């Protein structure tokens, strides 16, 4: 058995696909109930040229909080809001965004994490996220599974930097060779983990990254399959080139 298994969060444990539309529409309805989700999507598109420039590095919290607020303000303006209505819209949508309200737990995440926890494996999160990560995981009922939670914002480096993987390993008391990382991003998650010496599991539901198997990276279509493979392949040797 591996000693530790780490997970990405966005689109690995929490589904972010409906986040923007959902947050915006939820904030708009109390102000103008006649508006539709199509209006929201149209405003997002129309406000594109007014979008601010994201401040690098993206793991620095303040610059990106300001970026999101400016983005939502531009969308509100594109929706025709102004004055108090615009401010109410902005307050609702930013509060919901940073509380993680529109995020949904991936259906098989709790059972998959429970299977690993029952084997006595230390579980952790390594995520390019801001300071809200631990609180969001708590609200979504997932924090109970994790002994280690590392957000890029609080650590000061982001995946694919090997530093963030090494930091998580030290907190878990595991060596790289005793650990897996599961995520959906081929560069930040899979290659980043592999370069840091961990076994890497890429969530690849559409089979787009078969070539990465030649670099020692395992692939799965969902978390259930990922856990199946981790538990069955833990004792297999790593391939060259990882």
Residue frames relative to the residue before (quaternion, step in Angstrom):
aa qw qx qy qz dx dy dz
X 1.0000 0.0000 0.0000 0.0000 0.00 0.00 0.00
X 0.4827 -0.6236 0.5080 0.3464 3.60 -1.06 0.60
X 0.4946 -0.6500 0.4833 0.3152 3.55 -1.20 0.46
X 0.8046 0.0504 -0.0016 0.5917 3.57 1.11 -0.69
X 0.0723 -0.7522 0.6518 0.0635 3.55 -1.23 0.60
X 0.1486 -0.7947 0.5867 0.0463 3.56 -0.79 1.09
X 0.1870 -0.7866 0.5829 0.0805 3.55 -1.18 0.65
X 0.4282 -0.5940 0.6120 0.2988 3.47 -1.34 0.53
X 0.4087 -0.7174 0.5015 0.2584 3.62 -1.23 0.24
X 0.7521 0.4084 -0.2391 0.4587 3.60 0.47 -1.16
X 0.8465 -0.0064 -0.0732 0.5274 3.56 -0.64 1.23
X 0.5997 0.4495 -0.3943 0.5319 3.53 1.24 0.64
X 0.7932 0.1543 -0.0689 0.5851 3.58 0.77 -1.08
X 0.7762 0.2065 -0.1059 0.5863 3.57 1.11 -0.72
X 0.3716 -0.7277 0.5410 0.1993 3.55 -0.89 1.02
X 0.1439 -0.8158 0.5580 0.0495 3.58 -0.61 1.15
X 0.3997 0.7830 -0.4361 0.1923 3.59 1.26 -0.16
X 0.7645 0.3408 -0.1979 0.5101 3.61 1.01 -0.73
X 0.3497 0.8056 -0.4491 0.1648 3.56 1.28 0.00
X 0.7220 0.4570 -0.2812 0.4369 3.58 0.66 -1.04
X 0.6801 0.4857 -0.2983 0.4610 3.60 0.75 -1.00
X 0.6799 0.5118 -0.2941 0.4350 3.55 0.87 -0.99
X 0.6700 0.5033 -0.3037 0.4534 3.58 0.86 -0.95
X 0.6807 0.4960 -0.2900 0.4544 3.57 0.91 -0.91
X 0.6801 0.4905 -0.2971 0.4567 3.57 0.88 -0.93
X 0.6270 0.5401 -0.3315 0.4531 3.58 1.01 -0.81
X 0.6861 0.4747 -0.2814 0.4742 3.57 1.02 -0.79
X 0.6782 0.5256 -0.2874 0.4257 3.60 1.09 -0.71
X 0.6209 0.6146 -0.3481 0.3400 3.58 0.91 -0.93
X 0.6792 0.4763 -0.3378 0.4446 3.69 0.78 -0.79
X 0.6687 0.4930 -0.2968 0.4709 3.59 1.15 -0.54
X 0.7996 -0.0144 0.0525 0.5981 3.57 0.96 -0.90
X 0.2130 -0.8393 0.4885 0.1072 3.62 0.18 1.30
X 0.6233 0.5718 -0.3469 0.4053 3.60 1.15 -0.44
X 0.5701 0.6121 -0.3879 0.3871 3.59 1.21 -0.33
X 0.3094 -0.7646 0.5457 0.1481 3.56 -1.20 0.57
X 0.6605 -0.4820 0.3850 0.4281 3.54 -1.32 0.18
X 0.5867 0.5677 -0.3683 0.4449 3.59 1.16 -0.53
X 0.6099 0.5372 -0.3462 0.4686 3.59 1.10 -0.68
X 0.6357 0.5315 -0.3230 0.4573 3.56 1.00 -0.85
X 0.6928 0.4777 -0.2909 0.4552 3.57 0.79 -0.98
X 0.6241 0.5328 -0.3312 0.4658 3.57 1.07 -0.71
X 0.6654 0.5029 -0.2984 0.4639 3.59 0.99 -0.85
X 0.6058 0.5443 -0.3511 0.4620 3.58 1.04 -0.73
X 0.6811 0.4821 -0.2810 0.4741 3.56 0.92 -0.92
X 0.6825 0.5040 -0.2873 0.4446 3.58 0.90 -0.94
X 0.7043 0.4698 -0.2679 0.4598 3.58 1.08 -0.69
X 0.3695 0.7851 -0.4481 0.2150 3.56 1.28 -0.09
X 0.6895 0.4820 -0.2889 0.4569 3.56 0.90 -0.91
X 0.6739 0.4901 -0.2945 0.4680 3.58 1.19 -0.44
X 0.4427 0.7173 -0.4496 0.2956 3.57 1.27 -0.10
X 0.4555 -0.6719 0.5077 0.2887 3.58 -1.01 0.78
X 0.5291 -0.6043 0.4820 0.3501 3.55 -1.27 0.22
X 0.4524 -0.6842 0.4977 0.2818 3.56 -0.80 1.01
X 0.3775 -0.7518 0.5014 0.2022 3.53 -0.91 0.94
X 0.2380 -0.7633 0.5782 0.1625 3.62 -0.65 1.01
X 0.5783 -0.1955 -0.7905 -0.0502 1.56 -2.21 1.12
X 0.5818 -0.6660 0.3486 0.3105 3.55 -0.95 0.91
X 0.6218 0.5423 -0.3690 0.4279 3.61 1.18 -0.23
X 0.5319 0.5818 -0.4393 0.4307 3.62 1.22 0.06
X 0.4557 -0.7626 0.3891 0.2435 3.53 -0.41 1.29
X 0.7097 0.5176 -0.3180 0.3569 3.56 0.53 -1.15
X 0.6690 0.5170 -0.3140 0.4320 3.57 0.82 -0.95
X 0.7290 0.4364 -0.2518 0.4633 3.56 0.95 -0.80
X 0.5398 0.5503 -0.4081 0.4891 3.59 1.20 -0.35
X 0.6653 0.4946 -0.2980 0.4732 3.57 0.91 -0.92
X 0.6217 0.5512 -0.3384 0.4418 3.58 1.06 -0.78
X 0.6784 0.4864 -0.2967 0.4638 3.58 0.88 -0.92
X 0.6424 0.5189 -0.3344 0.4541 3.58 0.94 -0.83
X 0.6620 0.4946 -0.3053 0.4731 3.58 0.95 -0.87
X 0.6294 0.5333 -0.3370 0.4538 3.56 1.04 -0.74
X 0.6876 0.4765 -0.2896 0.4651 3.57 0.85 -0.94
X 0.6086 0.5409 -0.3565 0.4581 3.58 1.06 -0.65
X 0.6539 0.5143 -0.3130 0.4583 3.59 0.93 -0.88
X 0.6445 0.5041 -0.3235 0.4752 3.60 1.04 -0.75
X 0.6287 0.5344 -0.3332 0.4562 3.59 1.01 -0.78
X 0.6364 0.5109 -0.3219 0.4800 3.56 1.01 -0.80
X 0.6549 0.5099 -0.3107 0.4632 3.59 0.99 -0.84
X 0.6425 0.4998 -0.3138 0.4889 3.59 1.21 -0.46
X 0.5538 -0.6360 0.3798 0.3802 3.57 1.28 -0.06
X 0.4725 0.6777 -0.4426 0.3486 3.59 1.23 0.24
X 0.0396 0.7834 -0.6193 0.0328 3.54 -1.18 0.61
X 0.8045 0.3106 -0.2025 0.4641 3.55 -1.31 0.17
X 0.8457 -0.1228 0.1111 0.5073 3.53 -1.00 -0.90
X 0.6131 0.5474 -0.3557 0.4448 3.59 1.04 -0.68
X 0.6497 0.5086 -0.3177 0.4672 3.57 0.96 -0.82
X 0.6743 0.4929 -0.3030 0.4589 3.59 0.91 -0.85
X 0.6400 0.5067 -0.3316 0.4730 3.61 1.01 -0.73
X 0.6221 0.5313 -0.3233 0.4756 3.57 1.02 -0.83
X 0.6840 0.4994 -0.2850 0.4488 3.56 0.83 -1.00
X 0.6564 0.5116 -0.3153 0.4561 3.59 0.95 -0.85
X 0.6787 0.4951 -0.2976 0.4535 3.58 0.91 -0.91
X 0.7150 0.4650 -0.2780 0.4419 3.57 0.78 -0.98
X 0.6709 0.4807 -0.3209 0.4646 3.62 0.96 -0.71
X 0.6234 0.5269 -0.3452 0.4633 3.59 1.03 -0.73
X 0.6723 0.4913 -0.2970 0.4673 3.58 0.90 -0.91
X 0.6273 0.5484 -0.3328 0.4416 3.56 1.01 -0.84
X 0.7709 0.3873 -0.2159 0.4572 3.58 0.65 -1.07
X 0.6181 0.4920 -0.3527 0.5015 3.58 1.28 -0.13
X 0.4583 -0.7096 0.4310 0.3174 3.59 1.27 -0.20
X 0.2535 0.8168 -0.4943 0.1554 3.61 1.20 0.33
X 0.7389 0.4253 -0.2749 0.4444 3.67 0.79 -0.84
X 0.5432 0.6257 -0.4062 0.3853 3.60 1.23 -0.14
X 0.1622 -0.7885 0.5885 0.0750 3.56 -1.04 0.81
X 0.4911 -0.6457 0.4981 0.3063 3.56 -1.02 0.82
X 0.4809 -0.6406 0.5143 0.3065 3.56 -0.91 0.91
X 0.5833 -0.6653 0.3234 0.3355 3.61 -0.65 1.09
X 0.7789 0.3400 -0.2048 0.4856 3.61 0.85 -0.84
X 0.3864 0.7526 -0.4691 0.2534 3.61 1.21 0.17
X 0.6890 0.4833 -0.3293 0.4281 3.67 0.66 -0.92
X 0.6840 0.4786 -0.2989 0.4623 3.59 0.86 -0.91
X 0.6421 0.5264 -0.3261 0.4520 3.58 1.01 -0.77
X 0.6641 0.4873 -0.3009 0.4806 3.57 0.96 -0.86
X 0.6328 0.5412 -0.3316 0.4435 3.58 1.00 -0.81
X 0.6234 0.5491 -0.3423 0.4390 3.60 0.97 -0.79
X 0.6850 0.4681 -0.2854 0.4798 3.56 0.93 -0.85
X 0.6470 0.5319 -0.3220 0.4414 3.57 0.94 -0.87
X 0.6466 0.5352 -0.3190 0.4402 3.58 1.02 -0.77
X 0.6458 0.4936 -0.3170 0.4887 3.58 1.24 -0.36
X 0.5319 -0.6517 0.3947 0.3696 3.58 1.28 0.03
X 0.4224 0.7031 -0.4598 0.3404 3.59 1.25 0.37
X 0.4207 -0.6820 0.5365 0.2648 3.58 -0.95 0.87
X 0.1621 -0.7970 0.5780 0.0663 3.57 -0.82 1.02
X 0.0085 0.8067 -0.5899 0.0345 3.53 -1.08 0.76
X 0.3166 -0.7073 0.5992 0.2010 3.50 -1.39 0.23
X 0.0216 -0.7409 0.6712 0.0100 3.53 -1.07 0.87
X 0.1496 0.8341 -0.5066 0.1588 3.57 -0.25 1.22
X 0.3887 -0.6507 0.5956 0.2660 3.53 -1.19 0.68
X 0.2975 0.7434 -0.5014 0.3279 3.52 0.22 1.38
X 0.4916 -0.6522 0.4760 0.3262 3.55 -1.24 0.20
X 0.7945 -0.3572 0.2277 0.4350 3.55 -1.35 -0.19
X 0.5949 0.5949 -0.3627 0.4008 3.62 1.22 -0.20
X 0.4129 0.7699 -0.4416 0.2044 3.61 1.23 -0.29
X 0.7051 0.4661 -0.2926 0.4471 3.61 0.65 -1.05
X 0.6662 0.5049 -0.3107 0.4525 3.59 0.93 -0.87
X 0.6466 0.5099 -0.3245 0.4654 3.59 1.00 -0.77
X 0.6431 0.5093 -0.3271 0.4691 3.59 0.94 -0.81
X 0.6258 0.5266 -0.3341 0.4685 3.58 1.06 -0.71
X 0.6838 0.4887 -0.2917 0.4566 3.58 0.86 -0.93
X 0.7037 0.4490 -0.2623 0.4841 3.57 1.11 -0.65
X 0.5388 -0.6708 0.3803 0.3392 3.60 1.26 0.11
X 0.5734 0.6198 -0.3684 0.3890 3.59 1.22 0.27
X 0.5204 0.6768 -0.4152 0.3143 3.62 1.12 -0.49
X 0.5934 0.6161 -0.3566 0.3757 3.58 1.08 -0.71
X 0.6533 0.5300 -0.3204 0.4353 3.58 1.16 -0.48
X 0.7544 0.4639 -0.1985 0.4198 3.58 1.10 -0.66
X 0.2890 -0.7358 0.5909 0.1608 3.51 -0.99 0.95
X 0.7693 0.2412 -0.1090 0.5814 3.55 1.19 -0.65
X 0.0425 0.7656 -0.6405 0.0429 3.56 -0.91 0.98
X 0.0149 0.8069 -0.5868 0.0663 3.57 -0.51 1.22
X 0.0933 -0.7746 0.6251 0.0222 3.57 -0.72 1.14
X 0.5635 -0.6368 0.4095 0.3306 3.55 -0.94 0.89
X 0.6245 0.5725 -0.3465 0.4027 3.57 1.03 -0.75
X 0.7318 0.4214 -0.2394 0.4791 3.57 0.86 -0.94
X 0.6684 0.4819 -0.3077 0.4757 3.58 1.14 -0.50
X 0.4183 -0.7354 0.4456 0.2926 3.59 1.03 -0.72
X 0.7335 0.2306 -0.2178 0.6011 3.57 1.25 0.34
X 0.2598 -0.7900 0.5453 0.1055 3.54 -1.11 0.70
X 0.5907 -0.5222 0.4636 0.4042 3.53 -1.25 0.38
X 0.5673 -0.0964 -0.8163 -0.0510 1.67 -2.07 1.40
X 0.2871 0.7638 -0.5350 0.2193 3.66 1.12 0.35
X 0.4577 -0.6922 0.4811 0.2826 3.57 -0.85 0.92
X 0.5347 0.6524 -0.4036 0.3543 3.59 1.17 -0.47
X 0.6847 0.4836 -0.3077 0.4502 3.59 0.90 -0.83
X 0.6217 0.5163 -0.3401 0.4810 3.60 1.11 -0.62
X 0.6604 0.5089 -0.3071 0.4589 3.58 0.94 -0.87
X 0.6236 0.5345 -0.3373 0.4600 3.57 1.05 -0.74
X 0.6647 0.4960 -0.3040 0.4687 3.59 0.89 -0.90
X 0.6276 0.5362 -0.3328 0.4559 3.58 0.99 -0.79
X 0.6586 0.5103 -0.3168 0.4532 3.58 0.94 -0.87
X 0.6523 0.5072 -0.3139 0.4677 3.58 1.02 -0.76
X 0.6974 0.4581 -0.2656 0.4829 3.57 1.09 -0.70
X 0.3823 -0.7323 0.4793 0.2964 3.59 1.23 -0.33
X 0.5618 0.5823 -0.3860 0.4432 3.56 1.10 0.73
X 0.4187 -0.6584 0.5547 0.2890 3.53 -1.24 0.46
X 0.6733 -0.5006 0.3477 0.4187 3.56 -1.22 0.40
X 0.6783 0.5138 -0.2925 0.4364 3.58 0.98 -0.83
X 0.6735 0.4756 -0.2889 0.4866 3.57 1.27 -0.25
X 0.7212 0.4632 -0.2155 0.4679 3.58 1.27 -0.04
X 0.2405 -0.7194 0.6336 0.1522 3.50 -1.37 0.48
X 0.1204 -0.7386 0.6492 0.1360 3.52 -1.34 0.32
X 0.1539 -0.7856 0.5974 0.0470 3.56 -0.94 1.00
X 0.2513 0.7698 -0.5592 0.1777 3.58 -0.78 0.99
X 0.5266 -0.6728 0.4434 0.2711 3.55 -1.31 0.27
X 0.6521 0.5197 -0.3179 0.4513 3.61 1.21 -0.26
X 0.4266 -0.7409 0.4475 0.2625 3.63 -0.54 1.09
X 0.7182 0.4215 -0.2607 0.4885 3.61 0.99 -0.71
X 0.7486 0.4173 -0.2414 0.4552 3.58 0.53 -1.14
X 0.7615 0.3756 -0.2011 0.4884 3.58 0.88 -0.93
X 0.7774 0.3856 -0.2156 0.4478 3.57 0.46 -1.21
X 0.7468 0.3802 -0.2337 0.4930 3.58 0.60 -1.07
X 0.6073 0.5561 -0.3552 0.4424 3.58 1.06 -0.68
X 0.6810 0.4761 -0.2871 0.4766 3.57 0.88 -0.93
X 0.6587 0.5195 -0.3162 0.4430 3.57 0.90 -0.89
X 0.6605 0.5029 -0.3126 0.4616 3.59 0.96 -0.81
X 0.6711 0.4731 -0.2907 0.4912 3.56 1.18 -0.55
X 0.6068 -0.6107 0.3260 0.3905 3.57 1.31 0.08
X 0.5298 0.6111 -0.4243 0.4072 3.59 1.24 0.05
X 0.4841 -0.5785 0.5390 0.3748 3.54 -1.28 0.21
X 0.2112 -0.8155 0.5342 0.0704 3.54 -0.80 1.02
X 0.1059 -0.7639 0.6356 0.0368 3.52 -1.04 0.94
X 0.1542 -0.8015 0.5749 0.0574 3.56 -0.58 1.16
X 0.3113 -0.7037 0.6031 0.2102 3.57 -0.91 0.90
X 0.0737 0.8073 -0.5654 0.1523 3.54 -0.40 1.31
X 0.0818 -0.8695 0.4846 0.0501 3.60 0.58 1.15
X 0.7420 0.3940 -0.2241 0.4940 3.60 1.14 -0.52
X 0.4805 -0.7146 0.4108 0.2996 3.58 1.25 0.24
X 0.3216 0.7931 -0.4635 0.2295 3.57 1.05 0.75
X 0.7840 0.3573 -0.1471 0.4858 3.58 1.14 -0.53
X 0.1058 0.8311 -0.5360 0.1035 3.56 0.93 0.88
X 0.6105 0.5937 -0.3527 0.3878 3.58 1.04 -0.73
X 0.6030 0.5851 -0.3649 0.4012 3.60 1.13 -0.51
X 0.5255 0.6293 -0.4264 0.3822 3.59 1.16 -0.33
X 0.6178 0.5546 -0.3349 0.4455 3.56 1.15 -0.57
X 0.6853 0.4314 -0.2689 0.5215 3.55 1.29 -0.23
X 0.6459 -0.5725 0.3033 0.4039 3.56 1.21 0.49
X 0.5454 0.6196 -0.3950 0.4031 3.58 1.25 0.24
X 0.3053 -0.7458 0.5670 0.1706 3.55 -0.81 1.05
X 0.1937 -0.7783 0.5872 0.1097 3.57 -1.20 0.55
X 0.0201 -0.7747 0.6320 0.0080 3.54 -1.22 0.62
X 0.4945 -0.6725 0.4608 0.3014 3.57 -1.14 0.54
X 0.8000 0.0162 0.0023 0.5998 3.60 1.19 -0.47
X 0.7139 -0.4631 0.3056 0.4273 3.57 -1.27 0.12
X 0.6059 0.5597 -0.3620 0.4342 3.59 1.01 -0.73
X 0.6827 0.4649 -0.2777 0.4907 3.56 0.90 -0.93
X 0.6135 0.5559 -0.3501 0.4382 3.59 1.03 -0.73
X 0.6767 0.4755 -0.2924 0.4801 3.58 0.92 -0.90
X 0.5882 0.5604 -0.3645 0.4551 3.59 1.03 -0.73
X 0.7110 0.4643 -0.2632 0.4579 3.57 0.82 -1.00
X 0.6271 0.5323 -0.3452 0.4519 3.58 0.99 -0.76
X 0.7029 0.4658 -0.2746 0.4622 3.55 0.87 -0.91
X 0.7181 0.4343 -0.2608 0.4771 3.60 1.08 -0.60
X 0.7618 0.3905 -0.1989 0.4771 3.60 1.12 -0.61
X 0.3845 0.7714 -0.4597 0.2139 3.57 1.23 -0.07
X 0.7327 0.4182 -0.2378 0.4813 3.56 1.04 -0.68
X 0.5332 0.6318 -0.4209 0.3733 3.59 1.23 -0.04
X 0.5308 -0.6413 0.4391 0.3380 3.62 -1.05 0.67
X 0.4958 -0.6370 0.5004 0.3130 3.54 -1.16 0.62
X 0.4635 -0.6717 0.5047 0.2815 3.52 -1.12 0.71
X 0.5869 -0.5749 0.4346 0.3690 3.53 -1.20 0.51
X 0.7381 0.4405 -0.3076 0.4081 3.52 -1.21 0.57
X 0.4710 0.6793 -0.4485 0.3398 3.58 1.26 0.00
